[in-house]
C-alpha cells in the first residue's frame, strides 16, 4: 500500500471533474500517493466520465449522498491508507504540491493534521475564503483565517510564508490527516452534514495532544462556493447552526453555557442586520439555525472536562469588534 490516499468526494460534479481531475491526477499520483474519487451517489454521468477519461484514478462508489462528513467517513473506512488527504473537487493542484505535506508529516509525528496555503483559483494572487493560510477561532468562537477576515480577503504577498505554523484548524478544502488518528477521534461529525465539520475534527485532534499546522511550502487553488455560494440561506443556516454545535460539544459545560448565551446575543445582531437589509431568507435561516441547535445539542452529552479553546491561536481576539467596529481588515492590523 502507498503512503497516502488523496480522496476527492464527488456529487454530480462532472463539470468540476472534467476541469480539475486530469491535472490533479498528473500532479498527485506517484509512488507515494493514489488519487481516489469517492462518489456520493451521483445521478449525473460523473462515474462514467472518470472511468473513461481518467482510468488511472481509483473510483469508489458510495451509492448515495451521505454529505461531506458521511461521504468522507465511509470513503476513509474503505481505503485505510496511513495518511489521507481530503481534497475538494473544485481545487486545482500544481506540480509538486503534495510532497511537502507528506514530508512534513513524516518529520513531525506530533502533527495530526496539516493544510497547504489555499489561494483563489479566480484570483491567483489572493487567498481563498475557505482556509487561506490557516484558521483561527476568536474568544466568542467565530472562525477566521490568516489572510481572511470575514469578507476581506488579502492578496498573497508572502506575508504568511516561511516555517510551518500552528493553527487552530485546517481547511477541509485540502486537509491531510493521519488516518488512524482520524478514526480514533471519530472522523467528521455527520450531524454537521457540511460546513465547520473540519474545525470540529481539528479540535478533537488537538484534544488528543496533536498539533494542527499550515505548511506554506505547498499551495493549491480553490474555486470556492462550488456547493453553496456566500449569502445562500442554506449556507447561512449551516454556518450558524454548526458553529453553535461546535462550541457546545467542545467546551466544558459551565463555560459552554456562558459563551453560548453571549453568542445568542451576537447572533441576534446578525439577524437584525439581515432584517435591515430586507434579507428575510437569511434572517429566517438564523432563527432556524438556533431552533435546530436547541434540539440537536441534546444529542451531545459527553462534554469535555478541559477547555482547550481558550488557548487556541487567535482566541485572545474579539474578531467582531475588531472588524466591524474598529474596521480592521487584516490579521496584521489586529496583531
C-alpha positions in Angstrom: 0.0 0.0 0.0 1.1 3.5 -0.7 1.6 6.1 2.0 -1.3 8.4 1.2 -4.7 8.5 -0.4 -5.9 11.8 -1.9 -9.7 11.5 -1.8 -12.0 13.7 -3.8 -15.6 13.5 -2.8 -18.0 13.9 -5.7 -21.7 14.5 -6.0 -23.0 15.3 -9.5 -19.8 17.2 -10.2 -19.0 16.1 -13.8 -18.0 19.6 -14.9 -15.6 20.0 -12.0 -14.1 16.6 -12.5 -13.6 17.4 -16.2 -11.9 20.7 -15.3 -9.6 19.6 -12.5 -9.2 15.8 -12.4 -6.8 15.2 -15.3 -4.2 17.7 -14.0 -4.9 16.6 -10.4 -4.1 13.0 -11.4 -0.9 14.1 -13.2 0.3 16.1 -10.3 -0.8 13.7 -7.5 -0.4 10.0 -8.4 3.1 8.8 -7.5 4.9 6.0 -5.8 3.7 7.6 -2.5 0.1 8.5 -3.3 -3.1 7.4 -5.0 -5.9 9.6 -6.2 -9.4 8.4 -5.4 -12.8 9.7 -6.4 -15.4 8.8 -3.9 -18.8 9.2 -5.5 -21.6 10.2 -3.2 -24.5 8.7 -5.2 -24.3 11.0 -8.2 -27.1 10.9 -10.7 -25.2 12.6 -13.5 -22.5 10.8 -15.6 -19.6 11.6 -13.2 -18.7 7.9 -12.6 -18.8 7.0 -16.3 -16.7 10.0 -17.2 -14.0 9.1 -14.6 -13.8 5.6 -15.9 -13.5 6.6 -19.5 -11.2 9.6 -19.2 -9.1 9.1 -16.0 -8.7 5.3 -15.7 -5.5 5.9 -13.5 -7.8 7.4 -10.8 -9.3 4.9 -8.4 -13.1 5.0 -8.1 -15.1 4.3 -5.0 -18.9 4.3 -5.4 -20.7 5.0 -2.1 -24.2 4.5 -3.5 -26.0 7.5 -2.0 -25.4 11.1 -0.9 -24.0 11.0 2.7 -23.0 14.6 2.7 -19.4 15.9 3.1 -18.9 14.3 6.5 -20.6 11.0 5.9 -19.1 10.6 2.5 -15.5 11.0 3.7 -16.1 8.8 6.8 -17.2 6.0 4.6 -14.5 6.5 2.0 -11.7 6.6 4.5 -13.1 3.4 6.3 -12.9 1.6 2.9 -9.5 2.8 1.9 -7.4 2.9 5.1 -4.1 4.4 3.8 -1.7 5.6 6.6 -2.3 9.2 5.5 -5.5 10.6 3.9 -5.8 14.0 2.2 -9.4 15.3 1.8 -9.4 17.4 -1.4 -12.4 19.3 -2.7 -13.4 18.7 -6.3 -13.0 22.4 -7.2 -9.3 22.5 -6.3 -6.5 22.9 -8.8 -3.2 21.4 -7.6 0.1 22.4 -9.1 3.1 20.1 -9.8 4.9 19.1 -6.6 2.1 20.2 -4.2 1.8 17.0 -2.2 5.4 16.1 -1.4 6.0 19.0 1.1 2.9 17.9 3.1 3.9 14.3 3.2 7.5 15.1 4.1 6.3 17.4 6.9 4.1 14.7 8.4 7.0 12.2 8.2 9.3 14.6 10.0 6.7 15.6 12.7 5.0 12.7 14.3 3.3 15.1 16.8 1.3 16.7 14.0 -2.1 15.2 13.4 -3.3 17.4 10.5 -1.7 19.8 8.1 -3.0 22.0 5.2 -1.3 23.9 2.4 -1.7 27.5 1.6 -5.1 27.9 -0.2 -5.2 30.5 -2.9 -8.1 31.6 -5.1 -8.5 29.9 -8.4 -10.2 33.0 -9.8 -7.6 35.5 -8.4 -4.4 33.5 -8.1 -2.5 36.3 -6.4 -5.1 36.3 -3.5 -6.0 33.9 -0.7 -9.2 31.9 -0.9 -12.0 32.4 1.6 -12.2 28.8 2.9 -9.0 28.4 4.8 -6.5 30.9 3.4 -3.2 30.3 5.3 -4.8 28.5 8.3 -7.7 29.0 10.6 -8.1 30.7 14.0 -11.1 30.9 16.4 -11.7 34.0 18.4 -12.9 34.3 22.0 -16.5 34.2 21.0 -16.0 31.0 18.9 -16.1 32.7 15.5 -13.7 31.2 12.9 -11.4 33.4 10.9 -8.2 32.9 8.9 -4.7 34.2 8.3 -5.4 36.1 5.1 -9.2 36.4 5.6 -11.3 38.4 8.0 -15.0 37.8 7.1 -15.5 39.2 3.6 -12.0 40.9 3.5 -9.5 38.6 1.7 -5.9 39.6 1.4 -3.5 39.3 -1.5 -0.8 36.8 -1.1 2.4 38.8 -0.9 4.4 36.1 1.0 3.3 37.6 4.4 2.5 34.2 5.8 5.3 32.2 4.0 8.1 30.6 5.9 8.2 27.8 8.5 5.0 25.9 9.1 2.9 27.4 11.9 0.4 26.0 14.3 -3.2 27.0 13.7 -6.5 26.3 15.4 -7.9 24.5 12.5 -7.1 23.4 8.9 -9.4 23.8 6.0 -11.3 20.8 4.7 -10.7 22.0 1.1 -7.2 20.3 1.3 -6.6 18.6 4.6 -4.0 15.9 5.3 -4.6 13.8 8.4 -3.2 10.6 10.0 -5.9 8.0 9.2 -5.6 6.1 12.5 -6.0 9.4 14.4 -8.9 10.5 12.2 -10.7 7.3 13.1 -9.7 7.3 16.8 -11.4 10.7 17.3 -14.5 9.6 15.4 -13.9 11.2 12.0 -16.1 14.0 10.7 -19.3 14.6 12.7 -22.1 13.5 10.3 -24.7 15.6 12.2 -23.0 18.7 10.8 -23.6 17.4 7.3 -21.5 20.2 5.8 -19.6 23.4 7.0 -17.3 23.6 10.0 -17.1 19.9 10.4 -13.3 20.1 9.8 -12.9 22.7 12.5 -14.7 20.3 14.9 -12.4 17.5 13.8 -9.3 19.6 14.3 -10.3 20.4 17.9 -10.7 16.7 18.6 -7.3 16.1 17.1 -5.8 18.8 19.3 -7.5 17.3 22.3 -5.6 14.1 21.7 -2.3 16.1 22.0 -1.5 16.5 18.4 -0.8 19.8 16.6 -2.6 21.2 13.6 -0.4 23.1 11.1 -0.3 25.1 7.9 2.6 24.4 5.6 3.0 27.2 3.0 5.7 25.3 1.1 2.6 23.7 -0.5 -0.2 25.6 -2.1 -3.4 24.9 -4.1 -6.0 27.0 -5.9 -9.6 26.7 -4.7 -12.6 27.9 -6.7 -14.8 28.0 -3.6 -18.6 28.2 -3.4 -18.9 25.1 -5.7 -21.6 23.7 -3.5 -23.2 26.8 -1.8 -22.3 30.4 -2.5 -21.8 33.0 0.2 -25.1 34.5 1.1 -27.1 31.4 0.3 -29.6 30.9 3.1 -28.8 27.2 3.4 -25.1 28.1 3.9 -26.1 30.7 6.5 -28.2 28.1 8.3 -25.4 25.5 8.4 -22.8 28.0 9.4 -24.8 29.4 12.3 -26.1 26.1 13.5 -22.8 24.2 13.2 -20.8 27.0 14.9 -23.1 26.7 17.9 -22.8 22.9 17.9 -19.0 23.2 17.6 -18.9 25.3 20.8 -21.4 23.2 22.7 -19.6 19.9 22.1 -16.0 21.2 22.5 -16.4 23.2 25.7 -16.9 22.2 29.3 -20.5 22.6 30.4 -20.0 25.7 32.5 -18.1 27.8 30.0 -20.2 26.5 27.1 -23.3 27.7 28.8 -21.9 31.2 29.4 -20.4 31.5 25.9 -23.5 30.3 24.1 -25.6 32.8 26.0 -23.3 35.6 24.7 -23.3 34.1 21.2 -27.1 34.2 21.1 -26.9 38.0 21.7 -24.3 38.5 18.9 -26.3 36.2 16.5 -29.4 38.3 17.3 -27.4 41.3 16.0 -26.7 39.4 12.8 -30.4 38.5 12.5 -31.2 42.2 12.9 -28.7 43.2 10.2 -30.4 40.7 7.7 -33.8 42.3 8.6 -32.5 45.8 8.0 -31.2 44.7 4.6 -34.6 43.2 3.8 -32.9 39.8 3.5 -35.8 37.7 5.0 -34.4 34.4 3.8 -31.2 34.7 5.7 -32.9 36.2 8.7 -35.2 33.1 8.8 -32.1 30.9 8.4 -30.5 32.3 11.6 -33.8 31.7 13.5 -34.0 28.1 12.1 -30.3 27.5 13.0 -30.8 28.4 16.6 -34.0 26.4 16.8 -32.4 23.3 15.5 -29.3 23.8 17.6 -31.5 23.8 20.7 -32.9 20.4 19.6 -29.6 18.9 18.4 -27.5 19.9 21.5 -29.3 17.2 23.5 -27.5 14.6 21.3 -24.1 15.6 22.8 -23.8 14.5 26.4 -20.2 13.6 26.7 -18.8 17.1 27.1 -15.0 17.7 27.7 -13.7 18.5 31.2 -10.9 20.7 29.9 -11.2 23.9 27.9 -8.7 23.9 25.1 -10.4 26.6 23.1 -9.2 29.4 25.4 -5.6 28.6 24.4 -6.2 28.2 20.6 -4.3 30.5 18.2 -6.4 33.7 17.8 -8.5 33.1 20.9 -7.4 36.3 22.6 -9.2 38.4 20.0 -12.8 39.6 19.5 -12.9 39.5 15.8 -16.4 41.0 15.6 -15.3 44.1 17.4 -12.0 44.3 15.6 -13.6 44.0 12.1 -17.0 45.6 12.3 -16.4 48.3 14.9 -12.7 49.1 14.6 -12.7 48.4 10.8 -9.7 46.1 10.9 -9.3 44.2 7.6 -6.1 42.2 8.1 -4.6 40.0 10.7 -1.6 42.3 10.8 -4.0 45.2 11.7 -5.0 43.5 15.0 -1.8 41.6 16.0 
